[in-house]
Amino acid sequence: MSEHGTTPRSEGPSLLHAPSPDFAPSLAQTEGAPERSRSTGLQEREEAGTARPWRTVVWNDPINLMSYVVFVLQRYFGYSREHADVLMRRIHHEGRAIVSQGSRERVESDVQAMHSFGLHATMEQEGED
Amino acid sequence: MAHAFRPRADGSFACRLEGEEKAVIVQVAQEVSDLVRLDLAVTEDSLAVRRAAASDDPLERLEAQFATHEAREPGDPAVRRLFPEASPDEALAAEFRRFGQQDLVAIKLEDLAALCESIDRTGPGTTEVSLTEDEAMHWLRALTTLRTVVADRLGVERDGDFETVRMLQQIGERVPEAAEGEDESSETAGGDVMIAIYELLSWLQESLIRVLEPF
């Protein structure tokens, strides 16, 4: 993942001009965002019944911004900021993290959604690794 | 010079972009859109199938269901990054591609089209670019798509590679063309421009994430 761009300036890099000095962002909107936490996928174990559950794995990549990965995990899965942050750091430091689990159908749509956001996700069945 | 996104009272998000910045973003988006269409042999028919699948007309949905699922494997390395294997199991990955890739292509092309449309409607020169929340989500995904392709052309393979590429550029060295997987070495000729574009796209995306609420 890339930390590049994690401290946005009020004025962006221009293709035409030399970079400007950093400015403090005028509007800090990210603090105090409402959080709606949801169970982190353990409940999906039950719907998978006795079969080995499937898992959605997100892999580290050098392009996606850390803030974007956190945003996507919150937005799509409804995870709290804290939980999404833990998962993002696991992806970044360990190279991969399981972000959801459940039935094959559920994991297929999760993987598809991750791909639509440009995250590299794969599906696997518990006990495969 | 670009100005960061900020939320407006009406719920939209606005940034200010120079004419040249708008032009280069639209140009890169069109090139990436063309690259995806060409590499995956996307036709208007295949996009129409997806629209039919989401149609209110049950007959159209039925037709879409029986339409042939074609999913060409990406050939271009950047397109491979956009449509990665969904499993190390080849059969599973192929099946996933067969049933999911067409939708994914349509989503990514719609994102790019929405990005271009919201810039095009502002006209020429330096202007505000204003986005609804829906458009902002298209932008987030489209910016990811563009950054992925530009990063591939810059030879970014691992964490920290972009910083290395930029540093090499800053000290006036050529990017080593022997780097692993670097078979589009001619692309490094425009490296300075590509680096500037990547930085602009990254900065815009970060700026947009800061003003968007995830829920």
Interface residues (C-beta under 8 A of the other chain):
Chain A: M1 S2 H4 G5 T6 P8 R9 S10 E11 G12 P13 S14 L15 L16 H17 S20 P25 S26 L27 A28 Q29 T30 A33 P34 E35 R36 N60 D61 P62 I63 N64 L65 S67 Y68 F71 Q74 R75 G78 R81 H92 E108 V111 Q112 H115 S116 F117 G118 H120 A121 T122 M123 E124
Chain B: M1 A2 H3 A4 R6 P7 E18 E20 E21 V24 R81 L82 F83 P84 E85 A86 S87 P88 L92 F96 G100 D103 L104 I107 K108 L140 R141 T144 T145 R147 T148 A151 V156 E157 R158 D159 G160 D161 F162 E163 V193 A196 I197 E199 L200 S202 W203 L204 Q205 E206 S207 I209 R210 V211 L212 E213 P214 F215
